[in-house]
Amino acid sequence: MSEGADTSGQPVVVAFGQTMKTLRVRAGLEREEFGRRIGYSAATVASYEQGRRIPSPRTIERADEVLDAGGLLTVWKEQVERAQYPVFFQGMATLEKEALELLMYDTHVVNGLLQTEDYMRALLAMRRPPLDQETIEQRVIARLARQDLFDRRPAPLLSFVIDEAVLLHRYGGKTVLRGQLEHLLLIGDKRNVEVQVMPVHCEDNAGVNGPFTVVTRRDGTKFVYSEGHATSTLETDPEQTGLAAARYGIIRSQALSPRESLKLIEGLLGSL
């Protein structure tokens, strides 16, 4: 991979690809025929086998079935799925799947769980040093897969507080921002989701130290996730996680209500 690619999960992806190739050859299938059976081109199969592209969990299941692998491929599913994410986000990606509640405060960009595909691509294209195209595709696929969370049953409780300034940045242009604001209005209507905006005229903000996420797992354990420059911290100390949850409560009380927030977003949409 070229400069800008994240190679943290590369050994796992390469090992999976070699295993899939070995099983395909053993089954006597050419790449084109195998690809046809799993719904991809021979070129995509080559990318999987060479570790240049990461298959979805569903693709892994289908490949295991087509190759009669008896679980030799599906056993890799969890590791390969984690490898989709930058190494600093892998722990958080796992926690999201186990979350009973997620409390998210964002100050720089729209939260990844709320991003449209166009908005994602605009952000990833702005990265410096530049990300190569395969890494961008990998990140987009992984980020979209995380959004399955909204349709999970039982549904987790999701609270987002977004700085108004985030919604003013025209990343990718007016059309991209318009689509993103429309998407926020749709997500904000879900029964298990609250979207709030911290207005720029707010004189008090308990979140001045930056963005963070509080995760409550089904067993009641809390975690606090925060990101820096290509790094992250996942705090597990009960005192610190309790304080973070309390801080989020204050931030939520200082922000506009969900109803007021959706009206503000509608206003921003109308001004574009």
N, C-alpha and C positions, 0 to 999 in steps of 0.2 A: 504494500500500500504506500501511497505517496505521502509527502509531508502533510500534516493535518489530520491524518487518519488516526483513530484510536485503536491501538493494537492490544489493549489490556486483556481481551478475551480471545485473542487470536489462536493460542495453542489449542484451546478447546474446540474452536471452530474448524481448525485444520484437522484435528484428530477425528472429529465427527465426519468431515468430508472424506477422509481416507477410508473410514469404516463404510460409509455409504457406497463409495466406489468399489470397494472390495466385494460387498454384497451384490452390487449390480453386475459386476463381471462374473461372479459366481453363478448368478441367475441367468447368464447368457444374454443380457439385454444391452443393446447399444444405447448411447445417451439419448438419441432421438426418440426411440421407442419408449424408454423409461420416462422421458420427459412428457411424452404424449399421455402416458397412463396417470401421471401425477398432475398434469395440467400445466406444464411449463415447457419452454423450448430447450433444445439441446445445449444452447449457450448458457442458459440459466443453470441447468444441471451441472455443467462444467464449472460455473462459478461456485456452486455449492460444494462440489468435490474438491476444488482447489482452495477452499477456505476464504474466498473473496466476497462471498455473500452469505447472509445468515437466513436459513429457512424458518418459517413460522412453525409453532408447535403443531398446527394442523397439517402442514406439509410433511413434517417429520412422521406424524402418525400415518399419513397416506403412503409415504415411501416405505415404512415398515410393513404395511399391509401388502403393497405391490410386490415387494421383494421377499415376502414370507419370512421376515427376519426374526419373528418370535420375540420381539421386544428389544433386540440388539440395537435398534435405532432409538426407540422411544425412551430408553433408559438415559439417553443424552438430553432429553427434552428440556429439563429444568436448567441444566448447565448452559446449554446453547441459548436458551431464552435470556438468561442473565448476561450472556456475552454481548447481547444487543446494545447494552447500555455502557456509557463510560464507567470506568472502574469506580469512580467516586459516587456514582448513583446506584450501584447494584444493590446495596443493602436497603436503600429506600424503596427501590422497585419491588423487592420482596415484601417489605412491610405493607405497601399499598394493597397487595393482594389479600392481606390478613386483617385489614383495617375495619374497625367498627365505626370509627369517626376520624375524619381528617379536618384539621383547622389550618388554613393556609393564608399567609399574609405576603403579598407581592408588591415590590416597589420598582422593579426594573423592566420587566416584560410580563405579559399575560402568562399565568400559570400554565405549564405544559398540559395539564388535564383539560384546560379550556381552549387550547389553541386550535385554530383551523389548520388544515394542511397547507394552505397558501401562506399563512402567517408563520408556520414552522419553517417553511422553505426560505422565506424572506430572512428570518433570523439566522438560520444556518448559513445562508449565502454571505452574510455579513461577517462571519467569523474570521479572525486573523490570528495566526496564519490560516489561509483558506483550507477548508475541508475538501477532500476529493469527493467526486460525485457518488462513489459507492458508499462512502461513510455517510453522506447526506441522506441517501436513500435508506440506509440502515437505521439512522436516527429517526427519520420520519415514520418508518414502519413501526419501530419500537414505541414511539410516542403515541401514535394512533392506537396501538394495541393496549396501551395503558388506559385509554378512555373507555374500554369495555367495562370498567369499574362502574360507570353510570347505570348500566343495565344489569348489574349483578343482583342476584337474589339470595339472601336478604340484602337490601340496598344499604350501603354505609351512609352515615350522615356526613354531609360535605358542606363546609363553610369556607367561602373565599372572601377575603377583603383585599381590594386592589386599589392602589394609589391612582387617583384621577389622572395624574401626569402620564401614567402608563398608557391610558386610553387616548391620549392626545398625540402620541408618537405615530407618524404615518409610515411605519416600517413596511417596505414593499410597495408603498403608494396608497392612494385613496381607496382604490377598489379592494385591496387586501384588508385595509382597516375597516371598511364598510362591512365586508363579510365577517370580520372578527367581531364587530359590535353586534351584528345580527345574531351571530352564534351565541354570544353572551346572553342575549335576551331569551333565546330558546332554552338554554341550559338553566337560566334563572327561574324558569317556570316549572322545573321539575320539583316534585314534592319533597325530595330528600336533599335538595340543594338550596343554599342561601348565598347569593352574590351581593356583596356590599362594596360601596366605593368610599374611599377616604378622600374627601374633597380637598382641592388645593388651598381653599380659604380656611381650612381647619387650623385653629390656633394651638391645639393640643393633640399630640400623637405619641402614644406609648410605644410606637414601633419605629422610632427614629434610628434605632440601631440596625435596621435592615430586615430583609425578608426571612421568614422561617416557617416551618410546618410542624404542627403537633399531631402525632399519630397515636391513636388509642387502639390497641389490639383487642381482639375478642376476649382475651383473658383479663383485660383491664390494665395491662402494662402500657405505660406511656413512653414515647420517644420524641425527641426534638431533632429535626433535621434542618441544617442550614448550609448554604454554599458560599464559597469564596471564589478565588480565581483558580478554576480547574481543580478545586479541592472541596471537601465537604466534612462536616462533623455530624455524628449521630449520637446525641447525648442520651444516656440511659439512667443517670442518677435521679432518683425519685424527687429529691428536693428541687433540682434544676428543671425537671420536666413539669413539676407542679407549678413552679414559678412562671414557666413559659406559658402554660395553659391559662394561668391567671392574667398574665400580660395580654394574651390574645383576647381574653374577655373584655379587658379595658379598651383595646383597639377596636373591637367590635362595637362597643358602646359609643365610641367617639366617631365612628363612621356613620354615613347615612344609613337609614333603615333599608332593608331589601326593596321595599316598594319605592322609596325615594331614589334608590340607586338605579333601578330599572328606568325610572323617569329620566334621570340624568343621562343614562346611556342612550335612551331614545332621542334626547335632545342633541347629544353629540352626533348621533347618526343623521339627524335631520340637518345638521349644519355642514355636512360634508358635500 
